[in-house]
Amino acid sequence: MNLKPKTNYFLLLFVIFGGFLIFGVSENIKGPAIPDMQNELSLSDGTLGVLLAINAFGFLLACTYTSWLISKIGAKATSILTFLLMAVSGVFIYFSTNFASLVGAYFLLYIGNGMLEIGLAIIAARLFTKNTGTMLNLSHFFYGLGSTVAPIVAAQMMGWEISSTVLGWRGMYMIMLSLSILPIIPVVLSRFPKDEGAEEEDRTSIKKLTRDPIAWLVVFALTMGVTAELGIAAWLVNYLVKVSEWSIAEASGMLSIFFFSFMLARLLLGPVTDKFGYAISIIVFSIFAGVLSMIPIFTGDQYAILFAIAGFGIGPIYPTMMALIAKKYTKGTDTAITFTVVLIGIGGVVTNLLIGYIIEWVTNLSFGTTFEESNRIGMQAGYFFIALTAILCAIATWEIYRRLKKEGNIL
């Protein structure tokens, strides 16, 4: 099929934007589902942390082979396989009856998410060679859009009654993840950009990356930024339910406001990052997010809206760092992205475990007079750690900026 370059470009935009939209939905419908899932399967906060860590491991595993898979069967076939895998995982989640089967189904979903993350990042890096910060932030805006809509729709959908049976979190997952089939249409119709000589480039540049301090600082900074983003997505609803005694619907609404802020920042702030520089922008965004996430922990419900406004800082961190990677490693972008995201996956396993066990450890120290009060203090400690990771992202990015400035290569 002969496609005009402009037509093909717009089809690829549909693939990238649609893929990020589905990515946002699949990652963030868990917020409203987790409290019901935890109650139904009698999961402790530590066990919940284990589940999220196993998800991060599945994501990591997919990241290690997706670039290789793209080089073997092509980006188009890999994309089709990815979306099908995500849809199938929804069916497995629906039929999960215990923690073990849920872990298996979730693991499959995060294999799909990992493949999607690497695939979309590689396609976008090849396609967006101009105004990289703006276009990558715009692409991730659709992740934010999916993330904004997901908690509200998921919370509503869980209460649907079909033939006098409540749909619940299992049915919600199956329906929402079935949407993964839709982006396959533009995938099939489009012609994907190729990266000639990628295998040779990979063999040489991976060694350079492991010896490059900036590459490791990027990994640490982005791991902290992603921990803040995914930590809020996973724990904000639970925090507001257990600490502030909000209903799931109210807490899910706050999570949606967070993702609306997150989405709006990605829509509006991309040109700002191109103008003022990627590193400086990330430093400012991270400090803003960390400070705003900490304030309500100590001040209570009256400033709870700051949890959501923190999304303005969290939102641009990931795509802006990806733009920095694309500009810093122009001859080896695929390798640099894979190297970074794989190591972020390892960091994600550790930080997801840490969040869950910080909550459980502090709760078990029994600082409160009752278990409920101790659990509230535990949740506050866990959420403080999530906010702290945003500050650590800023500190690491400052060191990146200092080193780039020394090299005369400020990005």
C-alpha positions in Angstrom: 0.0 0.0 0.0 1.5 3.3 -1.1 0.9 6.1 1.5 1.7 9.7 1.1 4.3 10.8 3.7 1.8 13.3 5.3 -0.9 10.6 5.5 1.5 8.1 7.0 2.7 10.8 9.5 -0.8 11.4 10.7 -1.4 7.6 11.0 1.7 7.3 13.1 0.5 10.2 15.3 -2.7 8.2 15.8 -0.6 5.2 16.8 1.6 7.2 19.3 -1.2 9.3 20.7 -3.7 6.4 20.9 -1.0 4.2 22.4 -0.2 6.7 25.1 -4.0 7.1 25.8 -4.4 3.4 26.3 -1.2 3.3 28.4 -2.6 5.9 30.7 -5.9 4.0 31.1 -4.2 0.6 31.7 -1.8 2.0 34.3 -4.3 4.1 36.3 -7.5 2.2 36.6 -5.9 0.5 39.5 -6.3 3.4 41.9 -10.1 2.9 42.5 -9.7 -0.9 42.2 -7.0 -1.4 44.8 -9.1 -0.8 48.0 -11.8 -3.3 46.8 -9.1 -5.7 45.6 -7.3 -5.5 49.0 -10.4 -6.1 51.0 -11.7 -9.0 48.8 -8.4 -10.9 48.7 -7.4 -9.8 52.3 -4.1 -8.3 51.2 -1.8 -6.5 53.6 -0.1 -3.2 52.5 3.1 -5.2 52.3 1.5 -7.8 50.1 0.1 -5.0 48.0 3.6 -3.6 47.7 4.8 -7.1 46.5 2.0 -7.1 43.8 3.1 -3.7 42.6 6.8 -4.7 42.7 6.0 -7.8 40.6 4.2 -5.6 38.1 7.3 -3.4 37.9 9.4 -6.5 37.3 7.1 -7.6 34.4 7.5 -4.1 33.0 11.2 -4.4 33.4 11.4 -7.8 31.7 9.5 -6.5 28.7 11.8 -3.5 28.4 14.8 -5.8 28.2 13.7 -7.5 25.0 11.3 -5.1 23.2 14.1 -3.2 21.4 15.5 -6.6 20.2 12.0 -7.8 19.2 11.5 -4.6 17.1 14.8 -5.2 15.3 13.8 -8.8 14.6 10.1 -8.6 13.6 9.6 -4.9 13.1 7.9 -2.1 15.1 4.5 -2.8 13.4 4.3 -6.5 14.4 5.6 -5.7 17.9 2.9 -3.0 18.3 0.1 -5.4 17.3 1.4 -8.1 19.6 1.6 -5.6 22.5 -2.0 -4.3 22.2 -3.3 -7.9 21.9 -1.4 -8.9 25.0 -2.9 -6.1 27.0 -6.4 -7.0 25.9 -5.9 -10.6 26.8 -4.6 -9.7 30.3 -7.9 -8.0 31.0 -9.6 -11.4 30.4 -7.2 -13.1 32.8 -7.8 -10.4 35.5 -11.5 -11.0 35.1 -11.1 -14.7 35.8 -8.6 -14.3 38.7 -9.9 -15.8 41.9 -7.0 -15.5 44.3 -3.7 -13.6 44.8 -1.6 -16.0 42.8 -3.9 -15.8 39.7 -4.1 -12.0 40.1 -0.3 -11.7 40.2 -0.1 -13.8 36.9 -2.7 -11.7 35.2 -1.2 -8.4 36.4 2.2 -9.6 35.4 0.9 -10.2 31.8 -0.6 -6.7 31.8 2.7 -5.1 32.8 4.6 -7.1 30.2 2.3 -5.4 27.7 2.8 -2.0 29.3 6.6 -2.4 29.2 6.5 -3.4 25.5 4.2 -0.4 24.9 6.5 2.0 26.7 9.6 1.0 24.8 7.8 0.7 21.5 6.2 4.1 21.7 9.4 5.8 22.9 11.4 4.4 20.0 8.8 5.3 17.4 8.3 8.8 18.8 12.1 9.4 19.0 12.5 8.4 15.3 9.5 10.5 14.2 9.9 13.7 16.3 13.3 15.0 15.2 12.2 18.7 15.5 10.7 20.4 18.6 11.4 17.2 20.5 10.4 18.5 23.9 7.1 19.9 22.7 6.2 16.8 20.7 7.1 14.3 23.4 5.2 16.3 26.0 2.2 16.4 23.6 2.5 12.6 23.2 2.6 12.1 26.9 -0.4 14.5 27.2 -2.5 11.6 25.9 -1.1 9.4 28.7 -2.3 12.1 31.1 -5.7 12.3 29.3 -6.1 8.5 29.7 -4.9 8.8 33.3 -7.4 11.6 34.1 -10.4 9.8 32.7 -9.5 6.3 34.0 -10.0 6.7 37.8 -13.5 8.4 37.4 -14.7 5.9 34.7 -13.3 2.9 36.6 -14.9 3.9 39.9 -18.3 4.4 38.1 -17.9 1.2 36.1 -17.2 -0.9 39.2 -20.6 0.0 40.5 -22.5 -1.0 37.3 -25.1 -3.8 37.6 -25.4 -6.3 34.8 -28.1 -8.9 35.2 -28.4 -8.0 38.9 -24.6 -8.6 39.4 -22.2 -5.8 40.3 -19.5 -5.5 37.6 -16.7 -4.9 40.2 -13.0 -4.4 39.7 -12.6 -7.6 37.6 -15.3 -6.7 35.0 -14.1 -3.1 34.9 -10.5 -4.3 34.1 -11.8 -6.6 31.3 -13.9 -3.9 29.6 -11.3 -1.1 29.9 -8.4 -3.2 28.7 -10.4 -4.4 25.7 -10.0 -0.8 24.4 -6.4 -1.9 23.6 -7.6 -3.5 20.4 -8.5 -0.1 18.9 -5.0 1.3 18.1 -4.3 -1.8 16.1 -6.3 -0.2 13.2 -3.8 2.7 12.5 -0.9 0.3 13.2 -2.0 -2.0 10.4 -2.6 0.9 8.0 0.7 2.8 8.6 4.3 2.4 7.5 6.7 2.6 10.4 10.0 4.5 10.4 13.1 2.2 10.3 16.4 2.7 12.1 19.1 1.5 9.8 22.2 0.0 11.4 20.7 -0.2 14.9 22.3 -3.5 15.8 25.8 -2.2 15.2 25.0 1.0 17.0 23.7 -1.0 20.0 26.9 -3.1 20.3 29.0 0.0 20.7 26.9 2.5 22.5 25.7 0.3 25.4 29.4 0.1 26.7 29.6 3.9 26.5 26.4 4.3 28.4 27.6 2.1 31.3 30.8 4.3 31.6 28.9 7.6 31.3 28.1 9.2 34.8 25.4 11.4 33.1 23.6 8.2 31.9 23.5 6.8 35.4 22.3 10.2 36.8 19.5 10.2 34.2 18.5 6.7 35.4 18.4 7.7 39.0 16.6 11.0 38.4 14.0 9.4 36.2 13.5 6.5 38.6 12.7 9.0 41.3 10.4 11.0 39.0 8.6 7.8 37.9 8.3 6.6 41.5 6.6 9.9 42.4 4.3 9.6 39.4 3.3 6.0 39.8 3.4 6.1 43.6 0.7 8.9 43.6 -1.3 7.0 41.0 -1.2 3.8 43.1 -1.5 5.2 46.6 -3.4 8.5 46.6 -6.9 6.9 46.7 -5.8 4.5 49.4 -4.2 7.4 51.4 -7.4 9.6 51.2 -9.6 6.7 52.1 -7.5 5.6 55.1 -6.1 8.8 56.4 -8.8 11.4 55.5 -11.7 8.9 55.6 -12.9 9.9 52.1 -15.2 7.7 50.1 -13.6 5.8 47.1 -15.6 8.0 44.7 -14.3 11.2 46.4 -10.7 10.0 46.5 -10.9 8.8 42.8 -12.1 12.3 41.9 -9.0 13.8 43.6 -6.8 11.4 41.6 -8.5 12.5 38.4 -7.8 16.1 39.3 -4.2 15.2 39.8 -4.1 13.6 36.3 -5.9 16.6 34.8 -3.2 18.8 36.2 -0.6 16.3 35.0 -2.2 16.2 31.5 -2.6 20.0 31.3 1.1 20.5 32.2 2.2 18.2 29.3 -0.1 20.0 26.9 1.1 23.5 27.8 4.6 23.2 29.1 6.4 21.4 26.3 7.4 24.7 24.5 8.6 26.0 27.9 11.1 23.1 28.2 12.3 23.7 24.6 12.9 27.4 25.4 14.4 27.2 28.9 16.3 23.9 28.7 15.3 20.4 29.7 17.5 20.0 32.8 16.5 23.3 34.4 12.8 22.7 33.6 13.0 19.2 35.3 14.6 20.7 38.4 11.8 23.3 38.8 9.0 20.8 38.1 10.4 18.2 40.6 10.8 20.7 43.5 7.3 22.0 42.8 5.8 18.5 42.8 7.7 17.3 45.9 6.9 20.4 48.1 3.2 20.4 47.1 2.9 16.7 47.8 4.3 17.1 51.3 2.3 20.0 52.5 -1.1 18.2 52.9 0.5 15.4 54.9 1.2 17.8 57.7 -1.7 20.3 57.3 -4.6 17.9 56.7 -7.7 18.0 54.5 -7.9 21.8 54.1 -4.9 21.7 51.7 -5.7 18.2 50.1 -6.1 19.9 46.7 -2.3 20.4 46.7 -2.0 16.6 46.2 -3.7 17.1 42.8 -2.0 20.4 41.9 1.4 18.5 42.3 0.5 16.9 38.9 1.6 20.2 37.2 5.1 19.4 38.4 5.0 15.6 38.0 3.5 15.6 34.4 6.4 17.0 32.4 9.3 15.2 34.1 9.3 12.0 32.1 8.8 13.3 28.6 11.2 16.2 29.2 13.9 13.7 30.4 13.2 11.6 27.3 13.8 14.7 25.2 17.1 15.3 27.0 18.1 11.7 26.2 17.1 12.0 22.6 19.3 15.2 22.3 22.2 14.0 24.4 22.4 10.6 22.7 21.5 11.4 19.1 23.6 8.4 17.8 22.1 5.7 19.8 18.7 6.9 21.0 17.1 3.5 20.9 19.9 2.0 23.0 19.8 5.0 25.4 16.0 4.7 25.9 16.2 0.9 26.4 19.2 1.2 28.8 17.3 3.9 30.8 13.9 2.3 31.0 15.3 -1.1 31.9 17.2 0.3 34.8 14.1 2.4 35.8 12.3 -0.9 35.9 14.8 -2.3 38.4 14.5 0.9 40.5 10.7 0.6 40.3 10.8 -2.9 41.8 12.8 -1.6 44.8 10.8 1.6 45.3 7.4 -0.2 45.0 8.5 -2.6 47.7 9.8 0.3 49.8 6.5 2.2 49.7 4.5 -0.8 50.8 6.8 -1.9 53.5 7.4 1.6 54.8 3.6 1.8 55.4 3.6 -1.6 57.0 6.7 -1.1 59.2 5.6 2.3 60.5 2.1 0.9 61.1 3.5 -2.0 63.1 5.6 0.4 65.3 2.2 1.4 66.7 2.8 5.1 67.1 -1.0 5.5 67.4 -3.3 4.6 70.2 -5.4 2.3 67.9 -4.6 0.2 64.8 -6.5 2.6 62.6 -4.5 5.6 63.9 -1.2 3.6 63.5 -2.3 2.7 59.9 -2.9 6.4 59.2 0.6 7.3 60.4 2.0 4.5 58.3 0.2 5.8 55.2 1.5 9.3 55.9 5.1 7.9 56.1 4.7 6.0 52.8 3.3 9.1 51.1 6.0 11.3 52.5 8.5 8.9 50.8 6.7 9.3 47.5 6.9 13.1 47.8 10.6 12.8 48.8 11.4 11.0 45.5 10.4 14.1 43.6 12.9 16.1 45.5 15.6 13.5 44.9 14.8 13.7 41.2 15.5 17.5 41.4 18.9 16.9 43.2 20.0 14.4 40.6 19.0 16.6 37.7 20.9 19.5 39.2 24.0 17.3 39.0 23.2 16.4 35.4 22.9 20.1 34.6 26.2 20.9 36.4 28.0 18.2 34.4 26.4 19.2 31.1 27.4 22.9 31.7 31.0 21.8 32.4 30.9 20.0 29.0 29.5 23.1 27.4 26.5 21.1 26.3 23.6 22.5 28.3 20.3 20.8 27.3 
